[in-house]
Amino acid sequence: MMYHEPVLLMESIEALGITAGGIYVDVTFGGGGHSKEILKRLGEKGKLMAFDRDRDAAENLISDERFMLIGHNYRYAKKFLRYHDALPVNGLIADLGISSHQINVAERGFSIRYDAELDMRMSRDTQLTAADVVNEYSEEQLVFLFSAYGEVRNAKRLAGKIAEARKQKTIKTIRDFKSAIESCADRGMENQYYAKVFQALRIEVNDELGALKDLLMDCPGLIAKGGRLVVISYHSLEDRLVKNFIAKGKFEGEVERDLYGNAADVPFAAVNRKPILPGEEEIKKNPRARSAKLRVAERT
């Protein structure tokens, strides 16, 4: 089985505008699909630095002296790139979310299709698991994360059902968890409901939005003038952060303006006003692509 099929592969690589001899960063290495395409265009003196906190990604290591894989969370990219004397870079690509490999390995606990322990850690070196969240968070905390990260409409009822179930016994497995919350889902819509709930848990366990914010805020100091920032997101929470950062240089509030009404310096300019979306053929071939949005910005 293929480790991971990259979404919007050629569109994202073209968006990087790769120059021979440049330095590029793939902060979500995974199966190496984007990295391999970058290396094809890089030239002999170029350099590609890749990040992935999942140890399984090391199985896909590329044997190429221009390439280095760093087994850490991309939120620390600036620190490691500085250490390896690789700043500034000419382009950075991030393919956010979860890999096909992580979904398909049952014991990782990411998929609603299997029964396994409630884990969902992208890095097995971290402590917090989905079972910890479900069993130890207060009802108020659960309401917040399911409504904010999963956009679950009946988050209060959902949190109440979890609290009831865990009084009877510890919720350890995916089967335990689905059994505890099944009455919260509309008949015939169970899988769609579970997908939102699992998304919320995964985001919390891996602090995905916090890591993305850290990365984006570091990008002005990472990317050289004229360099490209290329981000593929899979849900509105990620996409909103990326869109706002490109437009405003921050995640909330209005664009800051000077006394004359001119926009204050924003570190990036959008290359495309609207996100690039996958075509029908790609969606048919890879259903995961359905929710993908590609945004491209240039360092000003």
DRENDO-1510 file (C-alpha; in Angstrom, 1 decimal, always signed):
<recs>
REC; n; res; u; v; w
REC; 1; MET; +0.0; +0.0; +0.0 .
REC; 2; MET; +1.3; +3.5; -0.9 .
REC; 3; TYR; +2.4; +5.4; +2.1 .
REC; 4; HIS; +0.7; +8.6; +1.0 .
REC; 5; GLU; -0.7; +10.0; -2.2 .
REC; 6; PRO; +0.1; +13.8; -2.4 .
REC; 7; VAL; -2.8; +16.1; -3.2 .
REC; 8; LEU; -2.4; +18.9; -5.8 .
REC; 9; LEU; +1.2; +17.7; -6.3 .
REC; 10; MET; +2.1; +19.4; -9.6 .
REC; 11; GLU; +0.1; +22.6; -8.8 .
REC; 12; SER; +2.0; +23.0; -5.5 .
REC; 13; ILE; +5.4; +22.3; -6.9 .
REC; 14; GLU; +4.8; +24.8; -9.8 .
REC; 15; ALA; +3.7; +27.3; -7.2 .
REC; 16; LEU; +7.1; +27.1; -5.4 .
REC; 17; GLY; +8.8; +28.5; -8.5 .
REC; 18; ILE; +11.9; +26.4; -7.8 .
REC; 19; THR; +15.2; +27.9; -8.9 .
REC; 20; ALA; +18.3; +25.7; -9.4 .
REC; 21; GLY; +20.7; +26.1; -6.5 .
REC; 22; GLY; +18.0; +27.4; -4.1 .
REC; 23; ILE; +17.2; +26.2; -0.6 .
REC; 24; TYR; +13.7; +24.7; +0.0 .
REC; 25; VAL; +11.8; +23.3; +2.9 .
REC; 26; ASP; +9.2; +20.6; +2.9 .
REC; 27; VAL; +7.8; +20.8; +6.4 .
REC; 28; THR; +5.4; +17.8; +6.0 .
REC; 29; PHE; +7.7; +15.1; +4.4 .
REC; 30; GLY; +5.4; +12.0; +4.9 .
REC; 31; GLY; +5.8; +9.7; +2.0 .
REC; 32; GLY; +8.3; +12.1; +0.3 .
REC; 33; GLY; +6.1; +12.9; -2.7 .
REC; 34; HIS; +6.6; +16.6; -2.7 .
REC; 35; SER; +10.3; +16.3; -1.8 .
REC; 36; LYS; +11.0; +14.0; -4.7 .
REC; 37; GLU; +9.5; +16.5; -7.2 .
REC; 38; ILE; +11.4; +19.4; -5.7 .
REC; 39; LEU; +14.7; +17.4; -6.0 .
REC; 40; LYS; +14.0; +16.8; -9.7 .
REC; 41; ARG; +14.0; +20.6; -10.3 .
REC; 42; LEU; +16.6; +21.7; -7.8 .
REC; 43; GLY; +20.0; +21.5; -9.6 .
REC; 44; GLU; +23.2; +20.2; -8.2 .
REC; 45; LYS; +23.9; +23.0; -5.7 .
REC; 46; GLY; +20.4; +23.2; -4.3 .
REC; 47; LYS; +19.4; +22.0; -0.8 .
REC; 48; LEU; +16.2; +20.5; +0.5 .
REC; 49; MET; +15.4; +20.3; +4.2 .
REC; 50; ALA; +12.4; +18.2; +5.2 .
REC; 51; PHE; +10.6; +17.9; +8.5 .
REC; 52; ASP; +8.3; +15.1; +9.9 .
REC; 53; ARG; +7.6; +14.4; +13.6 .
REC; 54; ASP; +6.3; +10.9; +12.7 .
REC; 55; ARG; +9.1; +8.3; +13.0 .
REC; 56; ASP; +7.4; +6.2; +10.3 .
REC; 57; ALA; +8.3; +8.8; +7.7 .
REC; 58; ALA; +11.9; +7.9; +8.0 .
REC; 59; GLU; +11.1; +4.7; +6.1 .
REC; 60; ASN; +10.8; +6.9; +3.0 .
REC; 61; LEU; +14.2; +8.5; +3.4 .
REC; 62; ILE; +15.6; +9.8; +0.1 .
REC; 63; SER; +19.2; +9.0; -0.7 .
REC; 64; ASP; +20.5; +12.3; -2.1 .
REC; 65; GLU; +23.3; +14.4; -0.7 .
REC; 66; ARG; +21.1; +17.6; -1.3 .
REC; 67; PHE; +18.5; +16.2; +1.0 .
REC; 68; MET; +18.1; +16.2; +4.8 .
REC; 69; LEU; +15.2; +14.8; +6.9 .
REC; 70; ILE; +14.8; +16.3; +10.4 .
REC; 71; GLY; +12.6; +14.2; +12.7 .
REC; 72; HIS; +10.9; +17.1; +14.5 .
REC; 73; ASN; +7.7; +19.1; +14.6 .
REC; 74; TYR; +7.7; +21.8; +11.9 .
REC; 75; ARG; +6.9; +24.4; +14.5 .
REC; 76; TYR; +10.6; +24.3; +15.3 .
REC; 77; ALA; +11.7; +24.8; +11.7 .
REC; 78; LYS; +13.4; +28.1; +12.3 .
REC; 79; LYS; +15.6; +26.8; +15.1 .
REC; 80; PHE; +16.8; +23.8; +13.1 .
REC; 81; LEU; +17.2; +25.7; +9.8 .
REC; 82; ARG; +19.4; +28.2; +11.6 .
REC; 83; TYR; +21.4; +25.4; +13.2 .
REC; 84; HIS; +22.0; +23.9; +9.8 .
REC; 85; ASP; +22.9; +27.3; +8.3 .
REC; 86; ALA; +20.0; +27.0; +5.9 .
REC; 87; LEU; +18.4; +30.5; +6.3 .
REC; 88; PRO; +16.9; +32.2; +4.5 .
REC; 89; VAL; +15.1; +29.7; +2.2 .
REC; 90; ASN; +13.7; +30.3; -1.2 .
REC; 91; GLY; +10.5; +28.4; -0.6 .
REC; 92; LEU; +8.5; +26.4; +1.9 .
REC; 93; ILE; +5.8; +23.9; +1.3 .
REC; 94; ALA; +3.3; +22.5; +3.9 .
REC; 95; ASP; +0.8; +19.7; +3.1 .
REC; 96; LEU; -1.2; +19.9; +6.3 .
REC; 97; GLY; -3.5; +17.3; +8.0 .
REC; 98; ILE; -3.0; +13.6; +8.3 .
REC; 99; SER; -1.3; +11.2; +5.9 .
REC; 100; SER; -2.9; +8.2; +4.3 .
REC; 101; HIS; -0.4; +6.0; +6.1 .
REC; 102; GLN; -1.4; +7.3; +9.5 .
REC; 103; ILE; -5.1; +6.6; +8.7 .
REC; 104; ASN; -4.5; +3.1; +7.3 .
REC; 105; VAL; -2.4; +1.8; +10.2 .
REC; 106; ALA; -5.1; +0.7; +12.6 .
REC; 107; GLU; -3.1; +0.9; +15.8 .
REC; 108; ARG; -2.4; +4.6; +15.4 .
REC; 109; GLY; -6.0; +5.2; +16.3 .
REC; 110; PHE; -6.8; +7.8; +13.7 .
REC; 111; SER; -9.5; +6.1; +11.7 .
REC; 112; ILE; -13.1; +5.4; +12.5 .
REC; 113; ARG; -12.9; +2.3; +10.3 .
REC; 114; TYR; -10.8; +0.2; +12.8 .
REC; 115; ASP; -10.9; -0.7; +16.4 .
REC; 116; ALA; -7.8; +0.2; +18.3 .
REC; 117; GLU; -6.6; +2.2; +21.3 .
REC; 118; LEU; -7.6; +5.8; +21.2 .
REC; 119; ASP; -4.2; +7.3; +20.4 .
REC; 120; MET; -4.0; +9.8; +17.5 .
REC; 121; ARG; -0.5; +11.0; +18.2 .
REC; 122; MET; +1.4; +12.0; +15.1 .
REC; 123; SER; +4.6; +11.6; +17.1 .
REC; 124; ARG; +4.7; +8.7; +19.4 .
REC; 125; ASP; +7.3; +10.6; +21.5 .
REC; 126; THR; +4.7; +12.9; +22.9 .
REC; 127; GLN; +2.6; +12.0; +25.9 .
REC; 128; LEU; -1.0; +13.2; +25.4 .
REC; 129; THR; -3.3; +10.7; +23.6 .
REC; 130; ALA; -6.9; +10.9; +22.5 .
REC; 131; ALA; -7.8; +8.6; +25.4 .
REC; 132; ASP; -6.3; +11.0; +27.8 .
REC; 133; VAL; -8.4; +13.8; +26.4 .
REC; 134; VAL; -11.6; +11.8; +26.4 .
REC; 135; ASN; -11.1; +10.5; +30.0 .
REC; 136; GLU; -9.5; +13.4; +31.7 .
REC; 137; TYR; -10.7; +16.7; +30.2 .
REC; 138; SER; -13.6; +18.5; +32.0 .
REC; 139; GLU; -16.9; +18.7; +30.3 .
REC; 140; GLU; -16.3; +22.4; +29.6 .
REC; 141; GLN; -13.0; +21.6; +27.9 .
REC; 142; LEU; -14.6; +18.9; +25.8 .
REC; 143; VAL; -17.5; +21.3; +24.7 .
REC; 144; PHE; -14.9; +23.8; +23.6 .
REC; 145; LEU; -12.7; +21.5; +21.6 .
REC; 146; PHE; -15.5; +19.7; +19.9 .
REC; 147; SER; -17.3; +23.0; +18.9 .
REC; 148; ALA; -14.1; +24.9; +18.1 .
REC; 149; TYR; -12.0; +22.2; +16.4 .
REC; 150; GLY; -14.7; +19.9; +15.0 .
REC; 151; GLU; -17.5; +22.4; +14.5 .
REC; 152; VAL; -19.8; +19.9; +16.1 .
REC; 153; ARG; -23.3; +21.5; +16.6 .
REC; 154; ASN; -24.3; +19.4; +19.7 .
REC; 155; ALA; -21.0; +19.6; +21.4 .
REC; 156; LYS; -22.6; +20.1; +24.9 .
REC; 157; ARG; -24.7; +16.9; +24.5 .
REC; 158; LEU; -21.6; +15.0; +23.2 .
REC; 159; ALA; -19.5; +16.1; +26.1 .
REC; 160; GLY; -22.3; +15.0; +28.5 .
REC; 161; LYS; -22.4; +11.5; +26.9 .
REC; 162; ILE; -18.7; +11.1; +27.2 .
REC; 163; ALA; -18.8; +12.2; +30.9 .
REC; 164; GLU; -21.6; +9.6; +31.6 .
REC; 165; ALA; -19.8; +6.8; +29.8 .
REC; 166; ARG; -16.4; +7.4; +31.5 .
REC; 167; LYS; -18.1; +7.2; +35.0 .
REC; 168; GLN; -19.0; +3.6; +34.1 .
REC; 169; LYS; -15.5; +2.6; +32.7 .
REC; 170; THR; -12.4; +4.1; +31.2 .
REC; 171; ILE; -12.9; +4.8; +27.5 .
REC; 172; LYS; -9.8; +3.1; +26.0 .
REC; 173; THR; -10.7; +2.1; +22.4 .
REC; 174; ILE; -12.3; +3.5; +19.3 .
REC; 175; ARG; -15.2; +1.0; +19.8 .
REC; 176; ASP; -15.7; +2.1; +23.4 .
REC; 177; PHE; -15.8; +5.7; +22.2 .
REC; 178; LYS; -18.1; +5.3; +19.3 .
REC; 179; SER; -20.4; +3.2; +21.5 .
REC; 180; ALA; -20.5; +6.1; +24.1 .
REC; 181; ILE; -21.4; +8.8; +21.6 .
REC; 182; GLU; -23.4; +7.0; +18.9 .
REC; 183; SER; -26.8; +8.4; +20.1 .
REC; 184; CYS; -25.4; +12.0; +19.4 .
REC; 185; ALA; -25.2; +11.3; +15.6 .
REC; 186; ASP; -28.2; +11.6; +13.2 .
REC; 187; ARG; -29.3; +8.2; +11.9 .
REC; 188; GLY; -27.5; +7.5; +8.6 .
REC; 189; MET; -24.9; +10.3; +9.3 .
REC; 190; GLU; -22.9; +8.5; +11.9 .
REC; 191; ASN; -19.6; +8.4; +9.9 .
REC; 192; GLN; -19.8; +12.1; +9.0 .
REC; 193; TYR; -20.4; +12.9; +12.7 .
REC; 194; TYR; -17.5; +10.7; +13.9 .
REC; 195; ALA; -15.2; +12.3; +11.4 .
REC; 196; LYS; -15.8; +15.7; +12.9 .
REC; 197; VAL; -15.3; +14.4; +16.4 .
REC; 198; PHE; -12.1; +12.6; +15.5 .
REC; 199; GLN; -10.8; +15.7; +13.7 .
REC; 200; ALA; -11.3; +17.7; +16.9 .
REC; 201; LEU; -9.5; +15.1; +19.0 .
REC; 202; ARG; -6.6; +14.8; +16.6 .
REC; 203; ILE; -6.1; +18.6; +16.4 .
REC; 204; GLU; -6.1; +18.8; +20.2 .
REC; 205; VAL; -3.7; +15.8; +20.7 .
REC; 206; ASN; -1.2; +17.2; +18.2 .
REC; 207; ASP; -1.8; +20.9; +18.8 .
REC; 208; GLU; -2.1; +21.2; +15.1 .
REC; 209; LEU; -3.4; +24.8; +15.0 .
REC; 210; GLY; -0.8; +26.0; +17.5 .
REC; 211; ALA; +2.0; +24.4; +15.5 .
REC; 212; LEU; +0.6; +26.0; +12.3 .
REC; 213; LYS; +0.5; +29.4; +13.9 .
REC; 214; ASP; +4.0; +29.1; +15.1 .
REC; 215; LEU; +5.3; +28.1; +11.7 .
REC; 216; LEU; +3.4; +30.9; +9.9 .
REC; 217; MET; +4.6; +33.6; +12.3 .
REC; 218; ASP; +8.2; +32.4; +11.8 .
REC; 219; CYS; +7.9; +32.4; +8.0 .
REC; 220; PRO; +8.8; +36.1; +7.5 .
REC; 221; GLY; +12.2; +35.3; +9.1 .
REC; 222; LEU; +12.5; +32.0; +7.2 .
REC; 223; ILE; +11.8; +32.9; +3.6 .
REC; 224; ALA; +13.9; +35.2; +1.5 .
REC; 225; LYS; +12.4; +38.2; -0.4 .
REC; 226; GLY; +10.7; +36.9; -3.5 .
REC; 227; GLY; +10.5; +33.4; -2.0 .
REC; 228; ARG; +7.3; +31.4; -1.9 .
REC; 229; LEU; +5.0; +30.1; +0.9 .
REC; 230; VAL; +2.9; +27.2; -0.4 .
REC; 231; VAL; +0.2; +25.6; +1.9 .
REC; 232; ILE; -2.3; +22.9; +1.3 .
REC; 233; SER; -5.0; +22.7; +3.9 .
REC; 234; TYR; -7.9; +20.3; +4.4 .
REC; 235; HIS; -10.4; +22.1; +6.7 .
REC; 236; SER; -11.7; +25.6; +7.3 .
REC; 237; LEU; -9.8; +26.1; +10.5 .
REC; 238; GLU; -6.4; +25.6; +8.9 .
REC; 239; ASP; -7.4; +27.5; +5.7 .
REC; 240; ARG; -8.7; +30.5; +7.7 .
REC; 241; LEU; -5.4; +30.8; +9.6 .
REC; 242; VAL; -3.4; +30.7; +6.3 .
REC; 243; LYS; -5.7; +33.1; +4.5 .
REC; 244; ASN; -5.7; +35.6; +7.3 .
REC; 245; PHE; -1.9; +35.4; +7.8 .
REC; 246; ILE; -1.3; +36.0; +4.1 .
REC; 247; ALA; -3.7; +38.9; +4.0 .
REC; 248; LYS; -2.9; +40.6; +7.3 .
REC; 249; GLY; +0.3; +39.2; +8.7 .
REC; 250; LYS; -1.8; +38.0; +11.7 .
REC; 251; PHE; -4.7; +35.6; +12.4 .
REC; 252; GLU; -7.4; +37.9; +13.8 .
REC; 253; GLY; -8.6; +41.5; +13.6 .
REC; 254; GLU; -8.4; +44.0; +10.8 .
REC; 255; VAL; -5.4; +45.0; +8.7 .
REC; 256; GLU; -3.4; +47.7; +10.4 .
REC; 257; ARG; -3.3; +51.0; +8.5 .
REC; 258; ASP; -1.2; +54.1; +8.8 .
REC; 259; LEU; -2.5; +57.7; +9.2 .
REC; 260; TYR; -3.2; +57.9; +5.5 .
REC; 261; GLY; -5.2; +54.7; +5.4 .
REC; 262; ASN; -2.5; +52.7; +3.7 .
REC; 263; ALA; -2.1; +49.1; +4.8 .
REC; 264; ALA; +0.8; +48.6; +7.1 .
REC; 265; ASP; +3.7; +46.3; +6.0 .
REC; 266; VAL; +2.4; +42.8; +5.5 .
REC; 267; PRO; +5.2; +40.2; +5.0 .
REC; 268; PHE; +3.5; +38.2; +2.2 .
REC; 269; ALA; +1.4; +39.0; -0.8 .
REC; 270; ALA; -1.1; +36.5; -2.2 .
REC; 271; VAL; -0.1; +35.0; -5.6 .
REC; 272; ASN; -3.7; +33.8; -6.2 .
REC; 273; ARG; -6.7; +35.7; -4.8 .
REC; 274; LYS; -8.7; +32.5; -4.5 .
REC; 275; PRO; -7.3; +29.1; -3.4 .
REC; 276; ILE; -6.4; +26.5; -6.0 .
REC; 277; LEU; -8.7; +23.5; -5.8 .
REC; 278; PRO; -8.2; +19.9; -7.1 .
REC; 279; GLY; -10.0; +18.9; -10.4 .
REC; 280; GLU; -12.7; +16.3; -10.7 .
REC; 281; GLU; -10.2; +13.7; -12.0 .
REC; 282; GLU; -8.0; +14.0; -9.0 .
REC; 283; ILE; -10.9; +13.9; -6.6 .
REC; 284; LYS; -12.2; +10.7; -8.3 .
REC; 285; LYS; -8.8; +9.1; -8.0 .
REC; 286; ASN; -8.1; +10.3; -4.5 .
REC; 287; PRO; -11.3; +11.2; -2.5 .
REC; 288; ARG; -9.2; +12.8; +0.3 .
REC; 289; ALA; -8.4; +15.6; -2.2 .
REC; 290; ARG; -12.1; +16.8; -2.1 .
REC; 291; SER; -11.5; +19.2; +0.8 .
REC; 292; ALA; -8.0; +20.4; -0.2 .
REC; 293; LYS; -7.2; +24.1; -0.8 .
REC; 294; LEU; -3.9; +25.4; -2.0 .
REC; 295; ARG; -2.8; +29.0; -1.1 .
REC; 296; VAL; +0.4; +30.6; -2.4 .
REC; 297; ALA; +2.1; +33.7; -1.2 .
REC; 298; GLU; +5.3; +35.6; -2.0 .
REC; 299; ARG; +7.6; +37.2; +0.5 .
REC; 300; THR; +7.5; +41.0; +0.0 .
</recs>
